[in-house]
Amino acid sequence: MDFEHTSYNAYLERVRTTYLDHAGTTLYATSLIDACYHDLQSNLYGNPHSDSPSSDLSTQRVDEARLAVLEYFDADPNHFDIIFTANATAAIKLVADCFRDRGFWYGYHKDAHSSIVGVREVASAGSRCFKSNEEIDTWINEEGAISNHSSLKLFSYPAQSNMTGYRPPLSWSKRIRDAHAGNQQTTFVLLDAASYLTSGRLDLKDVDAAPDFVAMSFYKIFGYPDLGALLVRKTAFEVMSHRRYFGGGTVEMVTVIDGTFHATKKHSLHDFLEDGTLPFHNIVALRHAIAIHKKIFGSAENISRHTAQLSAWLHERLRSFKHANDKPVIDIYKDENATFGDPKTQGPIIAFNALWSDGTLIGKSHFERLAIECGFQIRTGGVCNPGGIASMLQLNHWELRRNFVEGVRCGGDIDIIGAKPTGTLRVSLGPMSTMSDVVRFSEFIEHFLVETSISQMPKRGDMISSFGITPIEGCSAVTMTDIEPAAYKVWDRQWCIVDSESRRVVDSEITLQSLTISIDLQLEQLVIRHQDSGNELRLSLWSVPPEQATPEEHNGRSFDIYNDPQINEWVSSRLNFPCLLAQYRSEHLKKSPEMTTCVIRSCTMKCTDKNALKIHYGLHAQPFLQKHPFDSERRPSTFNTWRTTISKRDTSHSMHDTLSMSSQNPTAEAPAARSSRRSAKTIVASIVVGRISGDSSNSNFKTQKAHSSPPTTRLNQAKEKPKFKIISRIFGR
């Protein structure tokens, strides 16, 4: 395809976007794709397991990539090895597989990604979730990561929370290793660095301070290729060598007829842990990714400093938004140990939810739909961080179980249950994020969510001390005391008694007056007590009856009958007639009018379905897009997107000025927005197209002001000037 063709360029002008999901994957450089294309076009790469010239070339490139990765982390090849995997999750699973075959105890930080949490299921000696840094410090200092017996232990934690961006101490690895001084090491540390490495610097020069295992995904660092790795200290060779499974390429000999013998390769860790044929084309691309990343950005420290400043500005700006009644617009989820602008404790991630002036939550799925129509790409939901969601949203275990029963699923659009959010909104920045990205997002919040006038101020009602719910329809109400009554409303009329002969719901209070119902939250049970006999029937709140192909209905609500004879016999004998216990389905949340009602306060139009709602949000987006376009001065063209050059002097100075203006008048609306825009134009001078020399070691780039001419004009100009390396913001549909 001719990339300079005007029709293609015009197409790209229609797919512009403000990309704010670098924690999912960062963006790849156009020069990277060009380099990979020319390499594959110029060379023939064969399966590394063969001995042909093309295979030898692949083997050579793989070895070069392995060394390049170690060099990227300043990791001495004499002490570390690289095992290529599909992604960070595959790297974590590889460690779990090796430990599982010996049996081990497992500990993990509450902010761990789901892939880290999943290791607990194969820890035969038990597991523990550490709910705070203090618990981990106590475990290391008092209980000791080392014990008197030789039981194997694995401790895992994220270098950066992929939800909040909090960065726990990297010193835990050394402290745990120091506890083994003079003894055989029995506790090992697995560091999940996938989220961290998008903008963080991991230096492994100090071998004694390094984790035993580091899991990573290269697409989060370079945007491409789709590849992962496990970086391993060679002192962990012995514990990894007990894996029972073997795959092609990891064995010297295998017998299958008249005997079962195999001999694994023991030359290196990667020899017997890289199963099957490596994704060698991706590994070839990795060599180019590392080299070009260094050419464009110079160092990881540059990226860290740049993203820290941008996220600090956005954090302060979001905090400054207030409604007319001085209530906050944005509720930010931040670890108490983190400080925005400090790369040691906080990465460039902001997790939050949005609120109206009366404190009502704005549904995350509605926020995302509106953001998409306005040209933003963000992440919403549980973001694969169960501990972060539970702690930051203050969701108890029973509330999460209740949410699941009510239909909450990964990627679903049930936003609120029991007056609490089911997930979060997340924006994350990367190497090529610009000041105009964060300014435009703040303008989006200000345009749609800030209520500048309130016709009737919401009343502060008295705290509800008691309320009633009726778990089984027709039974007397249960009085419960709690400061959050909405959390229990989902159990109101959740169950019913069905006459087994007529198949009708029994809802007469006279018939059911002998039953007293209660909810035991500690044991997470529905308790049915018979007043005359005092007998109880306890049923798990999460025991959902199997769904029938053709459900029965009552007053428009579908219900399913428990097929447990003991339950139905107990109810029948207490009520003195044949009956069945049933539970209503949770379809009411998915059918709720709020699911298809415009969330914007000045509108609240009810749409027929989600597709109609999407179109409706598109209409709301038009005025915003006209007022806040992808201006060529403030934003790069999608086709000729700029390379981010970090100039410490220019960027730091500009960011300092911007933060100063924001802190002096954080609540000012129009003036603050104008200041933000002026600052954006100042900072954009250091977000420029950089001239790259042929010397790959040269990371000092000249800063020049970006062209504001149309894309086609710039293309023509580029033909007469030295070639530029540019970051791609091209997104497929």
Secondary structure by P-SEA (a helix, b strand, c coil): cccccaaaaaaaaaacccccccccbbbbbaaaaaaaaaaaacccccccccccaaaaaaaaaaaaaaaaaaaaaccccccbbbbbcccaaaaaaaaaaaaaaacbbbbbccccccccccccccccccccccccaaaaaaaacccccccccbbbbbbbbbccccccccccccaaaaaaaaaaccccccbbbbbbcccccccbbbbcccccccccbbbbbcccccccccbbbbbbccccccccccccccccccccccccccbbbbbcccccccccccccccaaaaaaaaaaaaaaaaaacccaaaaaaaaaaaaaaaaaaaaaccccccccccbbbbbccccccccccccccccccccccccccccaaaaaaaaaaacccccccccccaaaaaaaacccaaaaaaaaaacccccccccccccccccbbbbbbcccccaaaaaaaaaaaaacccccccccccccccccccccccccccccbbbbbcccccccccccccccccccccccccccccccccbbbbbbcccccbbbbcccccbbbbbbccccccccccccccccbbbbbcccaaaaaaaaaaaccbbbbbbbcccccccccccccccccccccccccaaaaaaaaaaaaaaaaaaccccccccccccccccccccaaaaaaaaaaaaaaaaacccccaaaaaaaaaaaaaaccccccccccccccccbbbbbbbbcccaaaaaaaaaaccbbbbbbccccc
